[in-house]
Amino acid sequence: MSIQPIRLFGDPVLVTPAIDVVDFDKELRTLVADLTETMLEAPGAGLAAPQIGVGLRVFVWDIDDALGHLINPTLDLSEELQEGEEGCLSFPELSYETPRAFRAVAKGWNMHGEPVTIEGTELLARCLQHETDHLNGILFIDRLSSAERKVAMKEIRQSEWFGLAASSGSSPMIKVSPHDPFGRGV
């Protein structure tokens, strides 16, 4: 187990949909442990694998002193909505009123490959939605109205950490394939 660096807004991994976990092995259990330790150290209410640079559909949470994790989640959401402040470890020290479903039922697997169903309202529902969004390449600022997103982007550009993703070498690396693309790309 080890604490991992948290990727910041601007890192391409945060907007890239994660892939399903297919191997429920020791490496997956280590990933869950690393996510948990990193989230608790930050501290945060949840953390998704892409936030530490791993493109797998895994997240952890710590809500009301209850730790949990979910792999390959699907969500069923209530039509009833809630408003509330929401932040993200990939957007340090910033939070915005973000609309979410009041109730969420998440189905997936635990790290041992056993089926799991998590039902939550209010903060747990918000966390399940936020972390599942990360796995789909969606950021919480994407849920804001265009006017609120404009304000958020201004604050993000003024933050001390803005641009660190690019300067830390996490910008996308472009590689040219040595194979003939048969006219389908460069």
C-alpha positions, 0 to 999 in steps of 0.5 A, a space after each residue: 500500500 502506498 499513497 499516490 499523487 492525485 491527478 489535477 484538472 488538466 490531466 487527460 486521464 481525468 476525461 478518459 473513460 475507464 475500462 472495466 476490471 476483468 481480473 480480480 487479483 492481487 493487483 486489484 486489491 493493491 489498487 483498492 488499498 492505494 486508493 483508500 490510503 490516498 483518499 484518507 491522507 488527502 483527506 477526501 470523501 471518495 477517490 476514483 482510480 483515474 484520479 491516481 492515473 489508473 484507467 480502471 473502473 474502481 473507486 473508494 469512499 469514506 462517508 460517515 466513517 464507513 469505508 467502501 469500494 466498488 468495481 465496475 459500477 452501474 447506477 440507478 438514480 432517483 428523479 428527486 434532486 438535491 443541491 449541495 456543495 461538491 468538491 473534488 480532490 482533482 480541483 483542490 480547495 474549490 467547491 460548487 453547488 452541483 445538482 445530483 440525484 437525491 438517491 442512488 443505487 450502485 451495483 458492481 463488485 467488490 475486490 474479490 469479485 463478489 456482487 455488491 449493491 450500495 444504496 444511499 441518499 444525500 452525501 453517499 448518493 452524491 459520492 456514488 454519482 461523483 465517483 462513477 462520473 470520474 470512471 466515465 470521464 465526466 468531471 463535476 464541473 461538467 454538471 454545472 450550468 454554463 454560467 456557473 461553469 464559466 465562473 468555476 473555470 475563472 476560479 480554476 485558472 486563478 488557482 495556484 495549482 492550475 497548469 501543474 498537470 501539464 508541467 508535471 509531465 502528465 500531458 498526453 504523449 503522442 506516438 506515431 505508429 510504425 504501421 501503415 494506417 491504410 489512409 485512416 490516420 496519421 
